[in-house]
Amino acid sequence: MKFTNTQKALFNKNLKALQNPILKQDLNQLKVSKFKIVLGEHNLDINLMGGG
């Protein structure tokens, strides 16, 4: 999945806000995802499918 510039900016903003250094490091190294993001009608209805 390719992210838009807005999505990348939001991800980076959320990453900077994390308090857990281990989670922050792991998410920062994330380059490829085997998951498909499924968005619902509401902005907070975000689901991941797949990943095996």
JOFEN-V952310 format. One line per field, one symbol per residue. phi: phi as a letter, one per 20 degrees, with the letter a starting at -180 (. if undefined). Layout:
phi = ???
This chain:
phi = .ddfffffffffffffefeefffgffffefdcceededeefegeeccdcnnm
